[in-house]
């Protein structure tokens, strides 16, 4: 045995005697308590000296004992804080264990310049496993002493280990390290059970501020693969939170010996929260992830894509039962072109961006045959599923999807699609149920979708689609009637009544989330159950109605939606599910069947009896009441909303939602004289937010700006194919729209324009030329902004433009854009704007700023 440093007389003899008949532990066959060999006053567990010499000796002796009898022994470290001046190096071969008295009781403090335990990274030597049969249990590694410093140092981890196998980490926590917490490379049959990685990789956030680019080191669990075909790592019942990069990160290392996408990483029942990325597969094969909860991660809950070392993301992985919420993106798919991936039964909601996004990064191509089975994607701040990459998505399969109530399209693809297969229900999203956006191609799709309840529209088709016979988009009506005549209270509270409260009108009220409820009825409770009702819907017994109302109640109080049938003391109340008031704006809704004998219904909210009772003086606030036939909850409807109109007096009549539908107009194109015949400028039109300032014209270039949205008679414009310049538009109100081109400005009082018009009284879209004697002039300054629904094309002065309709030149050849005689003007403006019948053609010109 090596020379001992133990402080008690006869310690070596006692050590060997105890080892001959050790107490059992959970994983080792013997245990040695350091207090048997070091006096309590000498034990360095109070930051009272350097613990490294003692532990070096212990690990060496444990290895020697294994060599003598073939049994693995564990050193037990009593509670305390052990400070280490340098990194521990496990003895060759391993065969030892370290056990503490619990995560919160035994803490090992790293030095400022080293990890707690490990080997030199990538000093692999013999590719066979060099260490095995190690056990780490019931302690915390604290890396607080590791400084941020002036640069990121990948070696400042908790554990930095490689080329080992048959090792268990149980109830081990790594906390506050400069780099990765558990750093493991090229290892097999390694188990992490009930472990925690907390606040690791804190330097990664300092030196790489953008969380969307923190793909690698600086994670909670960082696993490197690739030296062998099989390198199995198991992470079970564990937590990774507050880490600078990923909670769990697996990659194919960028080293010469990393020849394989190794299998595999097995993850089960883990919580990943407040990291940059929850789980990040950047080069494994066949990863299995089950029961993962990924929440409040700055970027993605689950990501498949490249890292700083790997060229492509993981392949052939299977994710089952993933729940991702509160992230920017639920699932980010950024590139795994070499293989497929399966997401089975995932629940993606309340992410601030899309539920799923296919996006482009450097050298990243979407995987082939990405599959989603039974996904539930709802209430995200962006599209349900968004394809923003410009690279083709091949063989995408989405089966039995339930996608609803997202702030955007349900399914939105700017990406080219090859043989996609998509089935399910898509409804209640603010945009289109399915939108194939931009000039991409969709090849041989199979899409069967029930889109009933898509107030933003059923199907926006901008892609060129080969073979549309496999598309079946069904179930959406063309209009939805909302018969409540006072959905928002007026100052007289017409049609709004209280129960067990006194009612007053209020113009605004801001909840705890700083969102203003707007004009509303405020009921001050006089009893234990205040109620507010918006009345006036004629109903028939047996009908199904969906009622909803926006409300604010005091935090912690119970509230519920309700329907009141009849009036006064004979009224029949049917209450919906109880919710806990948050103190902020909540939309409450449920579906109710009209009871027998009832003919009038009101939409209501109740301050319900619950865990926190309402009392006199508590205030319940309500507005934006809706009632619609059937079981579908539509987006809020009144005549002031997008694609809606009042049936009578604004604010005092029923409302109708008109579902947007595609409308085609004649082929239209234009070209510069230097272009080949039939060529089109690209891009044709870009969409920017209303109120965006028009930038200065770039000499010799083409600038394109515009706005679009869901307001009534909104027009979206796109470029068609180069052969006929197909010009398509979609309008909120298909009965009327104009598309206008100011062709040539010759002086301050004359111009030539082309306009397209479709109205309810004209069966076909017509084309006409117009000469006007009035020109609206607006001085150009950076503060000039576009009005809603405008799309403007700016062409430099002196350009030669040929305007064509259905392939024929409208003016017999190219026309040169000339100056005004009164003031220098920059050229031509294309204005696409929805205008009411009888309005004059909308025009705009400007003077360039100095």
Secondary structure as GFF3:
##gff-version 3
##sequence-region A 1 850
A	DSSP	alpha_helix	11	20	.	.	.	ID=ss1
A	DSSP	beta_strand	30	33	.	.	.	ID=ss2
A	DSSP	three_ten_helix	34	36	.	.	.	ID=ss3
A	DSSP	beta_strand	46	50	.	.	.	ID=ss4
A	DSSP	alpha_helix	52	69	.	.	.	ID=ss5
A	DSSP	beta_strand	73	76	.	.	.	ID=ss6
A	DSSP	beta_strand	80	83	.	.	.	ID=ss7
A	DSSP	beta_strand	93	99	.	.	.	ID=ss8
A	DSSP	beta_strand	106	109	.	.	.	ID=ss9
A	DSSP	beta_strand	117	118	.	.	.	ID=ss10
A	DSSP	beta_strand	131	142	.	.	.	ID=ss11
A	DSSP	beta_strand	159	162	.	.	.	ID=ss12
A	DSSP	beta_strand	164	175	.	.	.	ID=ss13
A	DSSP	beta_strand	182	185	.	.	.	ID=ss14
A	DSSP	beta_strand	188	193	.	.	.	ID=ss15
A	DSSP	beta_strand	196	198	.	.	.	ID=ss16
A	DSSP	alpha_helix	202	207	.	.	.	ID=ss17
A	DSSP	three_ten_helix	211	213	.	.	.	ID=ss18
A	DSSP	beta_strand	221	225	.	.	.	ID=ss19
A	DSSP	beta_strand	230	236	.	.	.	ID=ss20
A	DSSP	beta_strand	239	241	.	.	.	ID=ss21
A	DSSP	beta_strand	246	252	.	.	.	ID=ss22
A	DSSP	beta_strand	263	273	.	.	.	ID=ss23
A	DSSP	beta_strand	277	282	.	.	.	ID=ss24
A	DSSP	beta_strand	288	295	.	.	.	ID=ss25
A	DSSP	beta_strand	300	304	.	.	.	ID=ss26
A	DSSP	beta_strand	317	320	.	.	.	ID=ss27
A	DSSP	beta_strand	323	325	.	.	.	ID=ss28
A	DSSP	beta_strand	329	333	.	.	.	ID=ss29
A	DSSP	beta_strand	341	344	.	.	.	ID=ss30
A	DSSP	beta_strand	347	349	.	.	.	ID=ss31
A	DSSP	beta_strand	356	358	.	.	.	ID=ss32
A	DSSP	beta_strand	370	373	.	.	.	ID=ss33
A	DSSP	beta_strand	376	378	.	.	.	ID=ss34
A	DSSP	beta_strand	385	387	.	.	.	ID=ss35
A	DSSP	beta_strand	393	394	.	.	.	ID=ss36
A	DSSP	beta_strand	397	404	.	.	.	ID=ss37
A	DSSP	beta_strand	411	413	.	.	.	ID=ss38
A	DSSP	beta_strand	417	418	.	.	.	ID=ss39
A	DSSP	beta_strand	421	427	.	.	.	ID=ss40
A	DSSP	beta_strand	434	436	.	.	.	ID=ss41
A	DSSP	beta_strand	441	443	.	.	.	ID=ss42
A	DSSP	beta_strand	446	450	.	.	.	ID=ss43
A	DSSP	beta_strand	459	461	.	.	.	ID=ss44
A	DSSP	beta_strand	464	466	.	.	.	ID=ss45
A	DSSP	three_ten_helix	468	470	.	.	.	ID=ss46
A	DSSP	beta_strand	471	474	.	.	.	ID=ss47
A	DSSP	beta_strand	479	482	.	.	.	ID=ss48
A	DSSP	beta_strand	496	499	.	.	.	ID=ss49
A	DSSP	beta_strand	501	506	.	.	.	ID=ss50
A	DSSP	beta_strand	520	525	.	.	.	ID=ss51
A	DSSP	beta_strand	531	538	.	.	.	ID=ss52
A	DSSP	beta_strand	544	552	.	.	.	ID=ss53
A	DSSP	beta_strand	558	565	.	.	.	ID=ss54
A	DSSP	three_ten_helix	568	570	.	.	.	ID=ss55
A	DSSP	beta_strand	572	580	.	.	.	ID=ss56
A	DSSP	beta_strand	586	593	.	.	.	ID=ss57
A	DSSP	beta_strand	600	608	.	.	.	ID=ss58
A	DSSP	beta_strand	619	629	.	.	.	ID=ss59
A	DSSP	beta_strand	644	646	.	.	.	ID=ss60
A	DSSP	beta_strand	655	658	.	.	.	ID=ss61
A	DSSP	beta_strand	661	664	.	.	.	ID=ss62
A	DSSP	beta_strand	668	672	.	.	.	ID=ss63
A	DSSP	beta_strand	702	706	.	.	.	ID=ss64
A	DSSP	beta_strand	715	719	.	.	.	ID=ss65
A	DSSP	beta_strand	727	731	.	.	.	ID=ss66
A	DSSP	beta_strand	736	747	.	.	.	ID=ss67
A	DSSP	beta_strand	750	759	.	.	.	ID=ss68
A	DSSP	beta_strand	762	772	.	.	.	ID=ss69
A	DSSP	beta_strand	791	795	.	.	.	ID=ss70
A	DSSP	beta_strand	800	805	.	.	.	ID=ss71
A	DSSP	beta_strand	808	809	.	.	.	ID=ss72
A	DSSP	beta_strand	815	816	.	.	.	ID=ss73
A	DSSP	beta_strand	828	831	.	.	.	ID=ss74
###
